[in-house]
Amino acid sequence: MTASAEARETALLAAQAAADKLATDVSIVDVSDRLAITDAFVLASAPNERQVQSIVDEVEERLRRHGVKPVRREGVAEARWVLLDFVDVVVHVQHTEERAYYALERLWKDCPTIPFVDRALPADGGTGPAGDRAVADGAVSGGVVSGDDVDPAGASPVLLAPDPDAEQADAGGATDEDLLDDDLLEADPLLDGGTGGDGATGDATGEPGASGR
């Protein structure tokens, strides 16, 4: 026995309403084989009481528009664990701490889940609006944002300025680093038996050469 089509539809509507209010860890558990009084649980959580209440209000309003009203509401005053009973579907909106402590997923781990995907997430697996903006920024700047263009220390993709020396090197010219290296080689008396200021040669140990003896 599995949840009825009507129960699945109600559960998906409730889950989407919760997700639209930024609920976290939204999932649907098919408990029809274990319970005779309901078909599915919708689980959602939020980091504070105010958001818990906001999610509860949105779920109720969304389902009311589809002609579904709760027959029972519990925990609304504290807004730490609110239960909305729609007969075929029971919605649990919990504070994050209660969600971790009571772990309803573990309690019903033997029950199958009903797949739910937030419709606000992009189909290509991006990171939502923020990811879309990052891609748009890359397009405007004249290219696609890649891993090499992202500052790993930042919390969000940041386009790094091009290296002028790299561009100059690509064009075949000498870079500032090349010129600096040449100056150091000419000034180092220990390389290739170079001469110091008095014309004496030396080796890497610092001993004078033959002309200095």
C-alpha positions in Angstrom: 0.0 0.0 0.0 1.3 3.5 -0.9 0.1 7.0 -0.4 -2.9 7.9 -2.5 -2.5 10.2 -5.5 -4.5 12.9 -3.6 -2.2 12.6 -0.6 0.9 12.8 -2.8 -0.5 16.0 -4.5 -1.3 17.6 -1.1 2.1 16.7 0.3 3.9 18.1 -2.7 1.9 21.4 -2.5 2.8 21.7 1.2 6.5 20.9 0.6 6.7 23.5 -2.1 5.0 26.1 0.1 7.5 25.5 2.8 10.4 25.7 0.4 9.1 29.0 -1.0 9.5 30.4 2.5 13.1 29.1 2.7 12.4 26.1 4.8 15.4 23.7 5.0 15.7 19.9 4.7 12.2 19.6 3.2 11.3 16.0 2.7 8.2 13.8 2.3 7.8 10.4 4.0 5.2 7.9 2.9 3.9 6.4 6.1 0.9 4.7 4.6 2.2 1.2 5.4 2.8 2.0 9.0 -0.1 4.3 10.0 -3.8 3.9 9.3 -4.7 7.5 10.1 -2.5 9.3 7.5 -0.6 8.7 4.3 2.3 11.0 4.4 4.5 13.3 6.6 5.9 16.5 5.2 9.0 17.5 7.2 10.6 21.0 7.1 12.7 23.1 9.5 13.8 26.7 10.0 16.5 28.4 12.2 14.1 30.5 14.3 10.5 30.7 15.6 9.5 33.6 13.4 10.4 31.7 10.2 8.7 28.5 11.5 5.5 30.5 11.9 6.0 32.1 8.4 6.3 28.6 6.9 3.2 27.4 8.7 1.2 30.3 7.5 2.3 29.8 3.9 1.5 26.1 4.0 -2.0 26.7 5.3 -2.7 29.5 2.8 -1.4 27.5 -0.1 -3.5 24.4 0.7 -6.6 26.5 1.5 -6.5 27.8 -2.0 -6.7 24.2 -3.2 -9.7 23.5 -0.9 -7.7 21.7 1.8 -7.9 22.9 5.4 -6.2 21.5 8.5 -8.4 19.6 11.0 -5.9 20.1 13.8 -3.0 22.5 14.6 -0.6 22.0 17.4 2.5 23.9 18.7 1.6 27.2 17.1 2.0 29.3 20.2 5.6 28.2 20.8 6.5 27.9 17.1 9.2 25.3 17.9 7.4 22.3 16.4 4.1 23.0 14.6 2.0 20.2 13.5 -0.7 20.7 10.8 -3.0 17.8 10.3 -4.7 17.6 6.8 -6.0 14.1 7.5 -4.2 12.3 4.6 -1.1 14.5 5.1 0.5 15.7 8.3 3.0 18.6 8.1 5.7 19.0 10.7 7.5 22.3 10.7 10.3 22.3 13.3 12.9 24.6 14.7 16.3 23.3 13.5 17.2 22.3 17.1 14.0 20.2 17.4 14.6 18.7 14.0 18.1 17.5 15.0 17.0 16.3 18.5 13.9 14.3 17.5 15.2 13.1 14.1 11.9 12.0 12.6 13.7 10.8 9.6 15.4 8.1 11.7 12.2 7.2 13.4 10.5 6.5 10.0 13.7 5.4 8.2 12.1 2.2 7.0 9.4 4.1 5.1 9.8 5.1 1.5 10.1 8.8 0.6 8.2 10.7 -2.0 10.6 12.6 -4.3 10.4 16.4 -4.0 12.4 18.9 -5.9 12.1 22.6 -5.2 10.9 24.2 -8.4 13.0 27.3 -7.6 16.2 25.4 -8.2 17.6 25.6 -11.7 17.3 22.4 -13.8 21.0 22.5 -14.6 22.0 22.0 -11.0 23.2 25.5 -10.4 23.0 27.3 -7.1 19.8 29.3 -7.7 19.6 33.1 -8.3 23.1 33.8 -7.0 24.6 31.2 -9.4 22.5 32.7 -12.3 23.8 36.2 -11.5 27.4 34.9 -11.5 26.9 33.3 -14.9 25.3 36.5 -16.2 28.3 38.6 -14.9 30.7 36.3 -16.7 28.7 36.7 -20.0 28.7 40.5 -19.7 32.5 40.5 -19.1 33.0 38.7 -22.3 33.5 35.0 -21.2 32.3 32.1 -19.2 33.3 32.1 -15.5 35.6 29.2 -14.9 37.4 27.8 -11.9 40.5 29.8 -12.8 38.5 33.0 -12.7 37.2 32.6 -9.2 39.0 33.9 -6.1 39.1 30.8 -3.8 39.2 33.1 -0.7 35.9 34.7 -1.5 32.4 33.5 -0.5 31.2 34.2 -4.0 32.7 34.1 -7.5 34.9 37.1 -8.1 36.5 37.8 -11.5 40.2 38.3 -11.1 42.0 41.0 -13.1 44.2 39.8 -16.0 48.0 39.7 -15.4 49.6 42.4 -17.7 52.9 40.5 -17.6 51.2 37.4 -18.9 49.6 39.3 -21.8 53.0 40.9 -22.6 54.7 37.6 -22.5 52.1 36.1 -24.8 52.8 39.0 -27.3 56.5 38.0 -27.4 57.8 40.9 -25.3 59.9 40.8 -22.2 58.2 41.1 -18.9 59.2 43.1 -15.8 60.2 39.8 -14.2 62.4 38.9 -17.1 64.3 42.2 -16.9 64.7 41.8 -13.2 66.1 38.3 -13.5 68.6 39.5 -16.1 69.8 42.3 -13.8 70.3 39.8 -11.0 72.2 37.4 -13.2 74.6 40.2 -14.3 75.1 41.4 -10.8 75.8 38.0 -9.2 79.6 37.3 -9.0 79.0 33.7 -8.1 77.4 32.6 -11.3 79.5 31.4 -14.3 82.6 32.6 -12.6 81.5 36.2 -13.0 83.8 39.1 -12.0 83.3 41.4 -9.0 83.9 45.0 -8.9 87.8 44.6 -8.8 87.9 42.1 -11.7 88.8 39.1 -9.5 87.0 35.9 -10.1 85.5 33.6 -7.5 83.8 30.3 -7.0 80.7 29.3 -5.1 82.7 28.7 -1.9 83.9 32.3 -1.8 87.6 31.5 -2.4 89.3 33.8 -4.8 90.1 32.7 -8.3 93.5 32.3 -9.9 93.8 35.9 -10.9 93.1 37.0 -7.4 95.9 35.0 -5.8 
